[in-house]
Every structure is written in structure tokens, then in C-alpha cells.
């Protein structure tokens, strides 16, 4: 297993950042970088989060297996964005928050079991 070089912030964010998680379905929502937006999303999600059950866990495992099948050979998120056919995939990290919020989630991300 390789480790991240913490000096390469762009790589770390492409792999584990909020935009990556939001597009793949690993985050329930992406919000603008403002406390009030985060707070509003957190309050909304508290009231809409489904219960944690065995069925939900099994569905999540299937979703993750499907994601691995689709994107497991990709080296980082830019490769995933290309493979998924996102518009202007090399610029996802550089676009404004408003532009990012208009980018569609990847196939399978909306079937998030959570």
C-alpha cells in the first residue's frame, strides 16, 4: 500500500476531498464553504437519515462493490471523472462552488444505501 505525500495537497484532495466524496456518493451532500450552509445541511440530514439496519448495510456493500467494479482501476479522481464522462473532468477541482454544485453525481451515487 502506498502512502500520500502530505505536501501534495492537490492529490490528497482529489482522492479524499469533499468533491470526490460528493460525486461518488460517499457524502450525503456537498455544501458551499460557509458555516450557515453546513449547519442547514446538517439539520436537514439529521431528520432524513434512514435507520441503520442489516438490509441497509447489505445494500451499501453492493453499492461499494459496484463502484469498485466501475472505477477500481482508476489512479485518482480525475481518471474517474474521465471514465464517468463528466464535462471538463480535468477542471472539477478548480471550478467555483456554484459550478460544482451543477455537476451531476456519478452513476450509482444516487443509490446510496444510507
CORGIMO-V794829 format. One record per residue. D_CENTER is the distance of its C-alpha to the mean C-alpha in Angstrom with 1 decimal. Layout:
{{D_CENTER} {D_CENTER}}
This chain:
{{22.0} {21.4} {20.5} {18.8} {21.3} {20.5} {22.3} {19.8} {17.3} {15.8} {15.0} {13.7} {11.2} {10.2} {9.6} {8.4} {7.9} {6.3} {5.6} {4.0} {2.0} {2.8} {3.7} {3.6} {4.7} {4.7} {5.5} {8.3} {8.6} {8.4} {12.0} {14.5} {15.7} {18.6} {19.8} {21.0} {17.7} {16.0} {19.2} {19.2} {15.7} {16.6} {19.9} {18.6} {16.2} {19.0} {21.1} {18.8} {17.2} {18.8} {21.1} {20.3} {22.4} {23.2} {22.2} {18.7} {18.4} {19.7} {17.4} {14.3} {16.1} {16.7} {13.1} {12.1} {15.4} {14.6} {11.3} {13.6} {16.3} {14.5} {12.8} {14.7} {17.1} {14.8} {15.5} {12.5} {9.6} {12.5} {14.0} {11.1} {11.1} {14.9} {15.0} {13.0} {15.4} {13.4} {16.1} {16.9} {14.2} {16.0} {15.7} {12.1} {12.4} {15.8} {15.7} {16.5} {14.3} {16.2} {15.6} {11.8} {12.0} {13.9} {11.6} {10.9} {7.9} {8.5} {11.4} {11.0} {7.8} {10.6} {12.6} {10.7} {13.8} {13.4}}
